[in-house]
Amino acid sequence: MNPNHALKQYQHVSIEAGILSADPYRLIQILFESALEKLIIAKKFIEINNIHDKGVALSMAISIIETLQ
């Protein structure tokens, strides 16, 4: 098995477990952190003039923020 693939699977399971055991306040914090992460990624794509991936990252951030409303 590819070590990178195994690490990603472990991280995914770890994140899922954290979400399933989190209280409502922690879930909101997780969503805000994720939205901010997507905005940072979008900014990096803007800096390298990658319009498509910038749009994808911004769309994900918007979707997360809409979930919080």
Backbone as CSV, one residue per row, in Angstrom:
resi,resn,N_x,N_y,N_z,CA_x,CA_y,CA_z,C_x,C_y,C_z
1,MET,0.842,-1.180,0.000,0.000,0.000,0.000,0.885,1.240,0.000
2,ASN,0.482,2.235,-0.741,1.193,3.499,-0.822,1.136,4.207,0.540
3,PRO,2.299,4.591,1.096,2.297,5.244,2.422,1.484,6.540,2.453
4,ASN,1.509,7.310,1.367,0.727,8.549,1.327,-0.772,8.265,1.363
5,HIS,-1.175,7.233,0.648,-2.588,6.845,0.635,-3.035,6.382,2.030
6,ALA,-2.178,5.605,2.677,-2.500,5.126,4.024,-2.620,6.286,5.001
7,LEU,-1.734,7.272,4.882,-1.778,8.438,5.757,-3.060,9.233,5.539
8,LYS,-3.453,9.410,4.278,-4.693,10.139,3.985,-5.906,9.404,4.548
9,GLN,-5.924,8.093,4.436,-7.029,7.317,4.990,-7.091,7.476,6.502
10,TYR,-5.936,7.415,7.150,-5.892,7.571,8.607,-6.379,8.956,9.009
11,GLN,-5.941,9.995,8.293,-6.370,11.359,8.602,-7.876,11.505,8.422
12,HIS,-8.420,10.890,7.374,-9.861,10.961,7.123,-10.638,10.312,8.261
13,VAL,-10.194,9.153,8.704,-10.859,8.453,9.804,-10.747,9.275,11.083
14,SER,-9.595,9.879,11.303,-9.386,10.703,12.492,-10.314,11.919,12.492
15,ILE,-10.454,12.554,11.345,-11.348,13.712,11.229,-12.793,13.280,11.456
16,GLU,-13.184,12.172,10.834,-14.556,11.669,11.012,-14.852,11.386,12.476
17,ALA,-13.923,10.757,13.164,-14.121,10.434,14.576,-14.251,11.709,15.397
18,GLY,-13.454,12.721,15.075,-13.532,13.992,15.783,-14.866,14.673,15.572
19,ILE,-15.389,14.597,14.369,-16.683,15.223,14.060,-17.809,14.484,14.772
20,LEU,-17.759,13.153,14.744,-18.829,12.371,15.357,-18.898,12.552,16.874
21,SER,-17.748,12.843,17.485,-17.737,12.984,18.943,-17.779,14.439,19.405
22,ALA,-17.846,15.382,18.480,-17.792,16.804,18.830,-19.145,17.331,19.307
23,ASP,-19.083,18.303,20.202,-20.312,18.979,20.611,-20.658,20.033,19.552
24,PRO,-21.853,20.602,19.600,-22.279,21.557,18.569,-21.337,22.751,18.401
25,TYR,-20.750,23.236,19.485,-19.846,24.379,19.393,-18.567,24.010,18.650
26,ARG,-18.083,22.818,18.903,-16.874,22.352,18.209,-17.162,22.130,16.729
27,LEU,-18.360,21.652,16.403,-18.721,21.464,14.991,-18.706,22.791,14.239
28,ILE,-19.216,23.838,14.862,-19.198,25.166,14.238,-17.760,25.626,14.055
29,GLN,-16.930,25.390,15.048,-15.525,25.761,14.952,-14.846,25.001,13.807
30,ILE,-15.135,23.728,13.671,-14.566,22.923,12.592,-14.990,23.487,11.235
31,LEU,-16.262,23.861,11.115,-16.745,24.423,9.849,-16.066,25.755,9.533
32,PHE,-15.913,26.630,10.525,-15.218,27.899,10.305,-13.767,27.662,9.893
33,GLU,-13.095,26.735,10.563,-11.703,26.428,10.225,-11.597,25.926,8.788
34,SER,-12.534,25.095,8.394,-12.534,24.560,7.043,-12.783,25.669,6.018
35,ALA,-13.719,26.561,6.309,-13.996,27.679,5.398,-12.773,28.575,5.264
36,LEU,-12.119,28.879,6.371,-10.910,29.705,6.317,-9.804,29.020,5.524
37,GLU,-9.680,27.720,5.688,-8.680,26.965,4.935,-8.943,27.069,3.435
38,LYS,-10.198,26.953,3.043,-10.554,27.065,1.620,-10.275,28.469,1.095
39,LEU,-10.500,29.499,1.914,-10.205,30.869,1.498,-8.700,31.082,1.326
40,ILE,-7.904,30.498,2.192,-6.447,30.594,2.071,-5.985,29.904,0.791
41,ILE,-6.566,28.752,0.513,-6.231,28.031,-0.718,-6.620,28.864,-1.934
42,ALA,-7.793,29.480,-1.893,-8.243,30.319,-3.005,-7.279,31.484,-3.220
43,LYS,-6.817,32.090,-2.146,-5.869,33.202,-2.251,-4.586,32.759,-2.946
44,LYS,-4.112,31.566,-2.604,-2.895,31.059,-3.247,-3.114,30.832,-4.738
45,PHE,-4.301,30.345,-5.096,-4.604,30.149,-6.511,-4.717,31.492,-7.235
46,ILE,-5.216,32.518,-6.571,-5.271,33.855,-7.171,-3.849,34.342,-7.465
47,GLU,-2.949,34.123,-6.501,-1.565,34.580,-6.655,-0.862,33.934,-7.845
48,ILE,-1.218,32.694,-8.171,-0.586,32.030,-9.313,-1.474,32.060,-10.562
49,ASN,-2.533,32.856,-10.491,-3.451,33.074,-11.618,-4.109,31.779,-12.096
50,ASN,-4.472,30.915,-11.150,-5.180,29.678,-11.470,-6.668,29.921,-11.187
51,ILE,-7.352,30.410,-12.192,-8.738,30.856,-12.040,-9.686,29.704,-11.715
52,HIS,-9.515,28.579,-12.379,-10.429,27.452,-12.169,-10.388,26.952,-10.722
53,ASP,-9.189,26.655,-10.243,-9.071,26.117,-8.884,-9.443,27.155,-7.830
54,LYS,-9.209,28.443,-8.140,-9.652,29.511,-7.240,-11.168,29.467,-7.095
55,GLY,-11.848,29.306,-8.222,-13.302,29.229,-8.202,-13.814,28.033,-7.424
56,VAL,-13.139,26.905,-7.576,-13.530,25.694,-6.842,-13.375,25.923,-5.344
57,ALA,-12.239,26.480,-4.939,-11.986,26.717,-3.510,-12.981,27.722,-2.936
58,LEU,-13.264,28.799,-3.692,-14.232,29.791,-3.212,-15.633,29.196,-3.113
59,SER,-15.997,28.360,-4.075,-17.312,27.712,-4.029,-17.442,26.821,-2.793
60,MET,-16.375,26.129,-2.455,-16.403,25.277,-1.268,-16.543,26.128,-0.003
61,ALA,-15.807,27.230,0.055,-15.898,28.117,1.218,-17.308,28.680,1.351
62,ILE,-17.894,29.097,0.246,-19.253,29.640,0.264,-20.249,28.584,0.729
63,SER,-20.101,27.368,0.243,-20.997,26.281,0.641,-20.913,26.029,2.150
64,ILE,-19.705,26.062,2.679,-19.528,25.852,4.121,-20.192,26.975,4.901
65,ILE,-19.959,28.213,4.456,-20.548,29.367,5.159,-22.064,29.346,5.078
66,GLU,-22.608,28.955,3.921,-24.065,28.848,3.800,-24.618,27.817,4.768
67,THR,-23.878,26.762,5.019,-24.302,25.729,5.966,-24.465,26.309,7.371
68,LEU,-23.630,27.301,7.686,-23.657,27.894,9.020,-24.826,28.855,9.233
69,GLN,-25.474,29.277,8.166,-26.566,30.254,8.305,-27.797,29.630,8.894
